[in-house]
């Protein structure tokens, strides 16, 4: 049975995927975003607003059954004040506006960044959260607000995705795809044997919509069921591309120091989350989402990176605008990697 959904951040990359799936499932959709959606069904209602504006959110929440909250400043923003005002205060505003409008359910999209570098894998929903950088700390604080709302009687579910990928998802991935397309080497830290899990945007959207239909507060970790090491994932991409690109190893400690320096000097699009996690293993136990939501991811790591690469090749000449995740980032000093043999 269709419900009335408010999707915050519905004009962004993941929000547009979520909107399409919600419409296909027979739901009515209202989008709340600072930007109008570029291409969506005529039945979709759009409310322009910022999550830092509680009154605008109250208007947007009026008459909806479920709020799917996806607005967030991503690691590439590298701005602690924005992480706090958007990811924390914005989430507080969503929860308050939902309460005031008597919304039945809130589904909050969080992040695996709340775990930092885990002590052990696989990571489950009850593993200790110990974020190592400002973005992860803000996302954890937003989760704590959700838990407080649950304690006060709200029905809020938290969905934590691993790194999201899918056709149209670019951001920092565009640098990888440019290197592969040019036949340049791509790099892993150390042996590259760290197990690194992704999640396809369509699989994540399916999990969020299933969570929206389930009554009762919960937390779910979601990621691909089929994944391997960082080296294996990149090798699958270069094998597919057949451009002469190959996977090479860099000494982990010096490479991390260099990535950190380039990021802090704004000479490369690298945030602390990237240089901290790129060489580390992080993968989820997804059994709770499977059991309670009947959810099953359809895409493997290799399928995701290949699909995203092919989309990039098909659209690289007309890519501009959009969110951090929809637009390719400028490589800065990382462009020098193209010149390496």
C-alpha positions, 0 to 999 in steps of 0.5 A, spaced: 500 500 500 502 506 497 504 511 503 506 519 502 513 520 503 518 526 504 525 525 501 530 530 504 535 531 499 531 528 494 534 532 488 541 529 490 544 522 487 542 517 492 535 521 493 533 521 486 535 513 486 530 513 492 525 517 489 524 513 482 524 506 487 518 509 491 514 511 485 515 505 482 512 502 489 506 506 488 508 511 493 506 518 493 513 523 493 515 530 496 522 532 495 525 537 500 531 540 497 535 546 496 535 544 489 530 542 484 530 535 481 533 535 474 529 530 472 523 527 475 516 524 475 510 530 474 507 527 480 513 528 485 511 535 489 517 539 490 518 543 496 525 548 496 528 549 503 534 547 507 534 542 513 537 548 517 530 551 517 526 548 521 520 552 519 521 550 512 521 543 514 515 543 518 511 545 512 514 540 508 512 534 513 505 536 513 501 531 511 506 525 510 506 518 513 514 517 512 520 521 512 526 519 509 532 523 511 538 523 506 541 530 507 548 530 509 554 534 508 559 529 505 567 528 507 569 532 501 566 538 504 572 538 509 568 543 513 567 542 521 561 547 521 557 545 515 558 537 518 555 540 525 550 545 522 547 540 516 548 533 519 547 534 526 542 540 527 539 539 520 537 532 523 535 535 529 530 539 525 528 533 521 526 529 527 522 535 531 519 537 524 516 530 524 514 530 531 510 536 530 507 534 524 505 527 527 509 523 522 509 516 523 516 513 521 523 516 520 528 513 516 535 516 517 541 514 512 547 514 516 554 512 514 559 507 516 564 512 518 561 512 525 565 506 526 572 509 524 577 503 523 573 497 527 577 493 531 574 487 528 570 485 522 565 483 520 562 490 523 555 489 526 549 494 528 552 493 535 559 494 534 562 500 538 562 506 534 569 510 534 569 515 528 576 518 527 574 524 523 569 530 523 564 527 518 564 521 522 563 524 529 557 528 526 554 522 523 554 519 530 552 525 533 546 525 528 545 517 530 545 519 538 539 524 536 535 519 533 536 514 539 534 520 543 527 521 539 526 513 540 527 514 547 521 519 547 517 515 543 518 516 536 519 511 531 526 512 527 530 507 524 537 508 522 540 505 516 548 505 515 550 504 508 557 502 506 560 506 501 555 508 495 556 506 488 552 506 482 551 509 475 551 516 476 555 516 482 562 520 481 565 525 486 572 522 488 570 516 484 571 520 477 579 520 479 579 513 479 575 512 472 580 517 469 586 514 471 583 507 468 580 510 462 587 513 460 591 507 461 594 509 468 596 505 474 591 505 480 594 504 487 592 500 493 596 501 499 600 496 501 598 489 499 591 491 497 588 485 501 584 489 506 577 487 505 572 493 502 565 493 501 561 497 497 553 498 496 549 499 490 545 505 491 539 501 488 540 496 493 540 501 499 534 505 496 530 498 497 533 497 504 530 504 506 524 503 503 523 496 506 525 500 513 520 505 512 514 499 511 517 496 518 514 498 524 518 499 530 525 503 531 531 499 529 538 499 526 541 496 520 548 495 516 547 494 509 552 493 504 554 488 498 554 480 499 559 479 494 565 483 495 573 482 496 579 486 497 581 493 495 586 489 490 580 484 487 575 490 486 580 494 482 583 488 478 576 487 476 575 494 473 582 494 470 581 487 467 574 490 464 577 496 461 582 493 457 586 500 457 593 498 459 591 500 466 594 496 472 594 495 479 600 497 483 602 497 490 604 503 494 607 503 501 602 504 506 605 509 511 608 514 506 602 514 502 597 516 507 602 521 509 602 524 502 594 523 502 593 527 508 598 533 506 595 534 499 588 534 502 590 539 508 593 543 503 587 543 498 592 540 493 587 534 492 580 532 493 582 528 499 578 528 506 581 525 512 575 519 511 579 517 505 586 517 507 584 514 513 580 508 511 582 507 504 587 501 506 583 498 512 578 493 512 571 495 513 565 490 512 558 489 515 554 483 517 548 484 513 544 478 516 539 483 520 537 487 514 536 480 511 532 477 516 528 483 518 527 486 512 527 481 507 532 485 504 537 482 499 543 486 495 543 484 488 550 487 486 557 485 487 563 490 488 565 488 481 559 489 478 558 496 481 565 499 479 564 496 472 557 499 471 559 506 474 565 506 470 561 505 463 556 510 465 562 515 466 565 513 459 558 515 456 557 521 460 564 524 461 563 530 456 557 533 459 558 532 466 557 538 470 553 541 476 549 537 481 551 534 488 558 532 490 556 525 488 553 527 482 559 531 479 566 529 478 571 532 482 578 536 480 584 531 481 588 537 483 595 534 484 593 527 483 593 528 476 600 527 476 598 519 477 596 519 469 604 520 468 606 515 472 609 508 468 
